[in-house]
């Protein structure tokens, strides 16, 4: 697992998208489309962040609203995202075009998708407990279906902010140490 620090808010999306696209390129011959998960603390911030991300995609990549909505899901408990929540069960299918999921702690227990290659906690509170980190990392530590280890080991990238990097890294290291001992 690689932890990447982001310094300025305005450079975040491009760095994250570039990383996502590099993963996508590496996986293209394996017929795997990667998913990047953005974890937020509250539904309002999830909706707002997803809206800004979609606008960024539209203005910088000349994508249509339809193309963007095929690629980006917003998942939380409010009714305004019920259609995206319903699509969540099919994101692991070969036909799914979903590459980005914005979530408010919805991707924890009972969600088993094998295409997660990036996790982006947007706020420290979205990633500040061992239980939450273990659950969220568990989304990205699944081995993709039909993965051939001749490709190497699948890797998940966790983006982080330098203001809270040390605290989160310490929690992540503790979780990974526990997993090494248990397994």
N, C-alpha and C positions, 0 to 999 in steps of 0.2 A: 504494500500500500504506500502511496506517495501522498504527502500532505503539502499543499501549495498555499503560500501566503499571498494575499492580495492587499495592496496598499491603498489605492485610490478607487473610490466607488465608480468613477467614470470609466476606468479601464477594465472593470470586472467582467462585463458581458463579453467583450471581445476576447479576453484571455480564456474565459470559460468556453465560449463557442469555438475558439481555435483548438483548444484541448479536445473538445467533443469531436470536432471534425478530424483531428489526427487519429483518435480512437476509431472513428467511423472508417477512415481510410485503411487502417490496419486490419479491420475486421471485414472489409468489403469482400475479400475472396473467401471468407468463411461463412458468408451469407447471414451475418449477424448485424442487426441495426442496434447500436447502443442507446441506452436511456441514461439521461442525467436527471437527478432528482434535486430540486431546490426545496429545502425545509425551512418553513417560517414558523413563527410562534402563534400568530392570530389570523383569523380568516380575512380580516380587512387588509392586513399587510400582504397576505398571500394573493388576494385579488389584485391589489395595487401593483405588486411586483410583477405578477404575470402579465398584467395589462401593459406595463412599461416594457417588459421583455418582448411581447408581441409587437409593440410599436417599433422597438429597436430592430427586430427581424424584418419588419415591413420596410422600414426606411433604409436599412443597410444591405439587405439581400434581395430586394425587389420581389418578395413573395406576396401572394394574394392572401386575403383573409382566410379563404378556404384552405389553402396550403398550410398556413400557420395553425389553424384550428385542428388540422389532421396531425400536426407534429407536437402540439402543446396541450397538455391536460392540466386542469386546475382541480385539485381534489381536497375537499374538506366537508364538513357536515352541513353546510348551509344549502338551501334549495336551489340557489342560483347556479350551482355547478352539478346538479343532479345528472345531466347528460354526460358530462365528463366522468363522473363517478361510475356511471354504468359502463362506460368504455374501458374502465380500468381493468376489468376482468379479462379483457382480450389483448392487453398490451404485449403479452408474450407470444402471441401467434405470429407466424411467418408473414402474414399479410398486414400486420399492424405497422402504421407509419409513425407511431408515437415515438418521439425522441426526448421530450422534455416533460417532466411532471413537477408541478408546483404543489406543495402539500403542507398541511398543518397537522403534523403528527398522525396522519391517516395511514401512513405506510409502515405500520409496525406489525403487530401480531396478525397472522393469517394471510399475509400477502407474500406470495412466493414467485417472484419474477426473476428470471435468469439473465436479463439483458442490462442490468444496472452496472455502469462503469464509472460514473461520477456522482458524488454526493456533495451538494453545496449548502451548508447551513448558512442562512442569510443573517441570522441574529445569534448572539451568544446563547440567549435563553432557549433557542430552538435546538441546542446541542450541548446542554450544560449538566446533564446527569448521566451516570454510568448506564442506567437502564435505557434511557433514550438513545444514547450512543450505540449501545449493544444492539438495540432493535433496528436503528437506521443503518448501521454498518452491516447488519445481517441481510438487508435488502441488496447490498452490493457485494456480498461475499458468497453469493451463490455461483456455482459453476454453470455456464450456459449449456443448454441441451446439446448433445452430440459434440461437446468440446473435445478436441483431440489435443492431448498434452504435448504432442509434437509441436504445437503452436507456441508452447510455453505455458506458464501459469497465467490465468486471467488476473488482471490487476484492477483495483478500484482506486480512483483518485478522490481525495477529500480536499476540497478547497476550504480555506480558512482565512480569517482576518488577523493581522498581526497584533491587534489590540488584545485579543483573547486567545491567541495561538498557544501560548504556553499552557494555560489551564486546560484547553481542549486536548492538546497533544498529550498531556499527562493522563487525562481520563481515557483517551484512546489507547495509550500504551498499557494502562492498567487492564482495560478490557481485553486487549490482545494477549496479554500475559496470562490472564485467567483462562482464555480460550486455549492457549497452548498447554496449560496444566490439565485442564479438563479433558481435552481431546487426546 
